[in-house]
Amino acid sequence: MKLSGAEIIVACLKEQKVDTIFGFPGGAVLHIYDALYKHRHEVNHILTSHEQGAAHAADGYARTTGKVGVVFATSGPGATNLVTGLATAYMDSVPVVAFTGNVPTNLLGKDSFQEVDIAGITMPITKHNYIVKDVNDLAPVIREAFEIARSDRPGPVLIDIPKDVTAHETEYTQVEIDTTPKTVNRYSEKDIDKIVKMLKEAKRPMAYIGGGAIISKAQEEVKTFLDTYDIAAGVSLMAYGVIDQDNERFTGMIGMHGSKVSNLAVSHCDLLIVIGARFSDRVVSKESEFAKKAKILQIDIDPAEINKNIITHHNVIGNIKDILAQLNDRVSSPVSHSEWMKEVAQLKIDHPIRVSGEAKRPYEVLKALSNVAPENTAIVTEVGQHQMWAAQYYRHTPKGKFLTSGGLGTMGYGTGASMGAQFGAPERRVVNVAGDGSFKMNCNELATISRYGIPVIILVMNNHTLGMVRQWQTFFYDNRYAETTLDTEIDWVKLAEAYGVKGMRLNKDDDPAEVLKAAFDLKAPVVIDCEIGIDDKVFPMVAPGASIEVMIDDEVE
């Protein structure tokens, strides 16, 4: 049948089983929105307040569902407003397909009104991108874009479409699409044999687990692997929830704001098994001191991550779930590293998780949230101190979700991502743990939350400062608090109510469990203004460039 380019876009979305789109219309995408209007009962479009909010919402939807998130924007400023969201998704390996409009093909390259080379701009922050100048190429490009976005190491893909291409017609034939992510395993039986040999020969093995384990849905395989080979495990920020925090093998996060147990275990181990994790500078810190007693074994889907920051002794490239399943089947009886596990257990006794005197209130609030929230709650964060507290103090389990901007560190991520997470999993409760500085960046999305009645809870940890930056200024800049004090009085409760959203106050002397339970019971959108101290700090902390063994600490009993 003959369809216009705009109708082909909608038809291809239905091929991909897309049911939800986030976006904002404009002149260059009017044909597309007209086609969407005709299919509004089949594809749900969520109108956000800003394109950045739409990009973060598509990201949150993808992380929660495991499907590809989809975002629409018009040309020029609409397209450039997606950049931060696409970079966030790229750094954290999130499958998103962004459709942008552009000026007609005969006006390209002429500095036309609202023209921008969005393909050129986003080339470094997408897995791939396209500009489609012929309607006959449109359907094949869309199908390829979705396949690229969800396969191997996932990531964002952008499709830029001039307005005249959306109006032109061509023949369209529906295709049945297998939306299962495809991965290419590049390892041999010898590779697996070598891993087993290294694991059996090791005396002090330690696993460092990253977000790739969650992306590949390998939670069960990870737990079995740790039990089979008798290994302790620390995680990256992106891997919270991969194993239950009550598991005796769990040692906490590794790196700058990691636990002492994890950082010391990495420093003392003789084999570090890196599973679906990058060697981020926030984890490694001083390269020459990182895991200096250990052989490095890296398991990852992306060849580009191998030997990029840390040289490995052995590596295996492929799907983590498949590799771990093979390793779990290779031994007839569990391997024992009992002496090492006793050493790790002693580290836990010697360095228990305690709370700094300057973080007691955040600890109380987030522990109360752990007790009140259903086990399958999705915790979303903005970026800053509250992000680290949410990682450290909330009880994360495989039944829940933890969504955060780990690689790019995007302030303003949480509100949009929480909307997308709630649309993707309406059966879950979604809580966005925010800082007042981060929340201010995209609080305009309260209009979207109100419009659709999205029942997210936004917990604003309000310390009237850019807390993490202030913490650095305290430690490294002699208390010179340049432009970090937020002394403009904003009443977050009144702001929420102005948007038609329930506002609550959680003062320093209030029982946090009582207020949080009341928020959950409403089953409606809520903003909670949670007052905390301006000098509450995140501990422990590794100074930039120091060994991860050397931690700044101000803990008290």
N, C-alpha and C positions, 0 to 999 in steps of 0.2 A: 504494500500500500504506500501511497505517497503522503509524506508528512513534512511539515516545516521543521527547521532546525530546532525551534523551541519545543515542538511536540516530540521530536526525537529525544531531546534531553529528558523529558518526563517519562517517555516510554523506556529509556535506558535505566532510569532510576528504578522503575518498577521491575525491570529485569533483575536488578541487583537487590531486590527485596527491601529497598529503602522505604521506610514508613514515616520518617521524621527529618525535616530540614530546618536549619536555623539561618536566618538571613535578614536582609534589609534591601528593599527595592530601589531602583533608580532608572534613569532614562535608558541606559544601555542594555538593561535586562527586562524592559517592559514586555517584549514578546514572550520571554520565558515566564514571567509572572502571570501573563494572560493565559498561557497554557496550564500553569499550575492551578489557576482559578477553576479551570474546567475539570480538573482532577482533584479538587480540594478534599473530596471524601475518601480518596485513596492515598494521598500523600499529605501529611500534616506539616504545614509550614508554621514555624514559630517566629514571630516578628520581635526582634530584640530592640533595645534602645540604641545600640551602637554595633558596628560590624565587629569590633574586637570582642564584645560580649558574645556575639554569634559564633565566632571562631573558638572561643573557650568553651562555649556550650557544646559545639560539635565534638570537641576534644573530650569533655566530660562524658558525653553520650557514648563515645567510642570506648573509653576506658571502662565504663560500667557494663556495657553490653558485649564487648568483644567484636562488635560490628564496625563498619566504616562510618565515621561521622561525616555529615555533608553540610556545607555552608555556602550560601549565595551572597554575592555582593556586586554592586554596579562598578562602573569603570572609575578611574582616577582615584579620588579620596576614598571611595568605598572600598576599592581594591587594596589601597595602601593601609587602610585600617585593619586589614587581616594579618598584616605582617607579623606582629608580635604573637598572635595566636598560632600562626603557622610555625614560627621559630620555636615556640614552646612545645608544640606537637613533635617537631623534628628532633629536638634534643631528648625528648622522652619516648621516642619511638611509638607514636600514636597514629593509627590509620585515619586520615582525614582526606576527603576530596573537596577542594574549593573550586567553585565555578565563579568566574568573574566575567562581566561584560566589558566590551571595549568599543571604541568608536568604529564606524564602518570601515571596511578594508581600504577604501579609496582615500580615507583621511588618516590612516596610520602613518606615523613618522612626520606629521605636519604640525605638531604641537596643537592639535585640535582641542576643543573644549573638553575637559575631563579625560584627556588621554594621558596614559602613563604606560611605560613598558613594565608591566607587572611581572611578566615572565622573566625579564632580566633582573628585576629587583629580588625576586624570590628564588632565583636559581640556587644560591648557597643554602637555603633553608627548606628545600623540598627534596624528596627522593627523585622527583622528575616533574617537569611541567611542560605544557603545550600551549601554543597559540594556533587555533583551528581556523584556517582561512577558506576552507572549502567544505560545504555542508556534507559532501559525500564522505568526508573523513570523520565526521562527528561521532557517529555510533561506534566505529572501531576504536577511536581515541578514548571515549568514555569507558568502554569495556576494559581496555588496557590499563587505564588510570586506576580503576578500582582494584584490578589484579595486582598492580605494583604496590598500591597503598597497603593492602592487607597481607602480602606475601613476604617470606623471608623475614628480615627485620622490618617491621611495619613503619610507616611514616606518612607525612602529608604529600599530596600531589595536587598541582594547580592546573586547571583548564581555563584558558582565556579565550573568549569567543566574541569576535566583532559582531555588532548588532545586525548587520545585513545577513550574516550567516544564520542567525536565528530566524530570519524571515524567509530565506530561500527554501525551496522544497526539493526533496529527493525520495527515492524509494527506500522504504524501511522494512526489514524483515525481522521479526522477533526472534531472539536467540535464548535458549535455556542456559542459564548461568549457574555454574557450581561456585557458590560463594565461600567454600572452605578455603582457608588460607593455605597457600602452597609453600613448602620449604624444600630447599636443596641440601641434602646431607652430603658433605664432602669428606667423610671419614671412611676408614677401612676397618676390617676386623682387627688388624694389627694395632690400629690406634686404640681401640677398646682394650685390647690385651695389655698394651703399655700402661694405660690408666690403672687397670686392676693391679698390675705389678707395682706401680708407684704407690698405690694405696696400701698394699700389703707390706711393702718395705718401710713405709713411713712409721715413725714412732710418735710423732706429734702432728697429726693432720688437722687442718682447720679449713672450713668452707667459708667463702665470702660470696653471698648470694645477692644477685641484683634483680632489677625489674624484669629482665628477660625470662626469669622463672615463672613470673606471674603471667606475662604475655603468652607464654607457651602452655599455660594452664597445667603446670607441672608440680602443683603443690603436693599431691599424693606421692609422686615419684621422688620429690625432694625429701620428704619425711622418711620414706623407705630407704633411700640412699644413706641418709645420716645414721639410721638405725643399723643398716646392714654393715656399714664400714666403721661404725663407732666413732663418729665425728661430731665435734662441736661446730656451731655455725653462727656467724655474724651476718648482718645484712646491710645493704645500702639503704638510703632513704626511700628509694622506689620499691623496695622489697618487703616493707612492713606488711604483715599478714600472710606471707608465704608459708610460715610455720607459726603455730600458736606460741605466744610469748610465755606461756606457762610451761612449755616444753623444756625439759632439763638441759637440752643441747643448745638452746637459744642463749646467746651472749649479748644481744643488743646490736645497735648500730656501730659501724666502723667509721673512724675518721674524725674530722674536726670537732663535731659534737657527739661523737660516739661514746660508748661506755668504756670505762677503764678496762673491764674484763675483755671486751672485744679487741681493743687496741693492744693490750698486753699479749693476748693470745696470738694475734697476728705477728707480733714481734718475736714471740718465742717458738712458733711452730716450725716444723721442718718441711712441711708440704702445705702450700696454700692452694686450695681448689677453688677457682673463680668461676662461678656459674651464672652466666647471663648478666655480667656486670662490666661496666667501664672502669678503668683506673682513673677516676676523676681526681683532680687536684685536691678536692675537699676530702677525699678518702686517703690518698697517698701522702699528701703534704710533702715532706722531704724525701725525694725519690731514693736517694742513696741509703736511707735508713729504713725504707719500707720493706717489711718481711725479709730482712737481710739474711736471716738464718734458713730461709726456706727455698725449696724448689717451687716454681710457679707452674701450675697446670691450669690452663684456661679453656673453658667450654663455652662456645658462643656461636650464634648463627651468622654473625657478620665478620667476614675476613678482614675488613678494614680495622677492626678493633684489636686484632692480634698483633702484638709487638709494637703497638702505637705509642704507648706511654711507658709500659714496663715490658721488658724482654722475658718471654716465657721459656721454660725448659721443655714443655710439651703443650700442644694445643690440639683441640678437636673442633672442627667447624660443622655445625649442624643443629637440628632441632633438639632443644634441651630435653624435652619430654621423651623423645626417642632414645637419646644417648643415655639418660639416667635409667630408663627402663631396661636397656641392654646391660648396663653395669649392675643393676639390681639382680639380674638373672644369672650373672656370671659366677656367683659364689654359692656353694651348697649350704654353708653355715656362716653365720655372721662373723666378721673380722673383729678382733678385740684390740682396742688401744686403751686398756683400762688404766694404766699408769698416767697417761696423758689426760684422760677424762677426770681422774682424781685431781690432777693439777689444775684443770679448768674449774672444777668444783671448788677447790681451795681459793682460786682467784675470786670466785663469786662471794665466798665468805669474807675474804680480806677487803674486797672492794664492792660492798653492796650498793644497790641503787638507793641513794639517799637524796635528800632534797635540800638545795641551798636555802639558807635563810632568806635570800632575796628572790626566791621563786615559790614560796609556800602557797601563796594564793593561786597562781596558775595551776600548781599541782592539785590543790583541793578542788578547783573547778573541773579540771579534766578527769580526775578520778571520779568525781560525782557524775560527770557525763558518761564515763565507762559503766557506772553502775545503773544509770537510768536508761541509757540507749539500748534498743534491741540489738541482739548479737550480730544481725546482718546489716547494721547501719553503715552507710557510706559516709566516711569522714573526709571532707574536702578542706584544703587549707589555702590561705593566701601565702605570702612569703615573708619570713622574718622570725622573731623570737617565738611567736605563737606557733609557727610551723614546727620548730624544733620541740617545743613543749608538747605539742599534739603527737609527735612521733615518740617522744620519751615517756610520756605519762599516760596516754590513752592505752587501753588494753586492745591490741590488734590481734585478730584471729582470721583464719582462712575463710570464715563465713562472712566477714565484713569486707569493706573496700576502703582503701586509703588512696586518695587522689591528691597529688600535689605537684607543683612545678619544680622538679628536681634539678634538671640540667640548666635551664635558662634562669630560674629564680624570678618568675614573673609576678611582681606585685599587681594585684587586680585580677589574678587568675580565678580566684575561688568563687566569686559570685556567679559568673557565667558557667563555670564548670559544674557548680552545684545544680544549676538549672538543667543542664544537659544530663547530669547523672540522674536527676529525679524523673525526667521524661524517659530516660532509658530503662529505669527500674522503678516503676511507680509503686511496687510492693515494698520497697525499702524506705526507711527514713534517711534523709540526707541532712547533714549538719556541716555548715561552712564555718570552720574556726578561723577567724580573721583578726587582723590588727587594725586599729583605727586608721593608720596611714594607708594600708593596702585597701581597706574597704572603701575609703574615700575615692580611690581611683576609678572604680566602676560601680559606685552605688546607684548610678542612674538605672542600672538593671532592676532596681526595685520596681520600676514601672512595669517591666516584663513579668516579674514575679507576681505583682498585684493583678495584672491583666489576665493571666492564666491561672491564678490561684495556686501557684506552685508551692507545695507545703514544705519548703526548706526552712531550716532554722539557721540563722546567721548569728553566731556567737562572737561579738566584737570584744576582743581583749583590749580594753581601752586604757592605755597608759599615757596618752597625750604626748607621745613622742614617736619618732621612728626608732623603735627600741633596739633593733640589732645594730643599726648604724651608731646609735648613742653608746651601745656597749663597746664597740670598737673605739669610739672617741674616748671613752673612759680609760680603756686599757693602753691604747697606743698613741693618743693625741692629747695627753695631759688635760683631760676634761674640757677640751674646747668644743662645745656643743654647737657647731656651726650649722644652722638651718635644719636642726633635727627636732626642736621643740615645737609641738603643734599646739600653740596657745590660742588658736581661734576657737572660741567656744561653740561647739556643734552639739546640739541635743539630738542624739541618734534616735531616741524614742519618738520625738516630735517629727523628725525627718521620715521615719518609717510610717508614722500615722498619716503624714501628708500624702504618701503614696497609697494609702489604704491598706497598710500592712500593720499587724499588731506589734507594738513596741513594749518591751519589758526592761526593768532595771535590775541589775544584780550588783548591789553595793558591797563594799568590802566586809561588812558584818553580816550579810544575809547568808542563809543556808543555800548553797548552790544547787543541791539536789532538789530542794523544794521548787525553786524557780525553773530549773530545767525540766522537771516532771510536768509542771504546769504548761510549759511550752510544747512538749511532746503531746500532751493530752488534747491540745487545741486542734491538732491535725490540720493546721493552716500555716501560712507563712508567718514567721516571727523574727524580729530583730531583738537580740538581747544585748543591752549596753552593760558590759561586765567591767567594773572598775578594778584596775590593778595598779601597782606602784610604778612610778616612772623609772625607778632604778632596779626593778626586778631583772635578773640576768639569767642567761642560759649557761649552765655548767653541766659537765666539764667542757673545756674548750682547748683546742690546740692552736697556738699562735701560728700565723701564716709562715710557712717555710720551716717549721720545727718538726721534729720527729713526732709521730703520733703517740709515742710513749710518754712524751713530756706534755702534761695537761695542766692548764690553769684550772684551779679547783677552789671552791669556797664552800664546800659542803659542811653541814653540821648534822648532829644526830637529831 
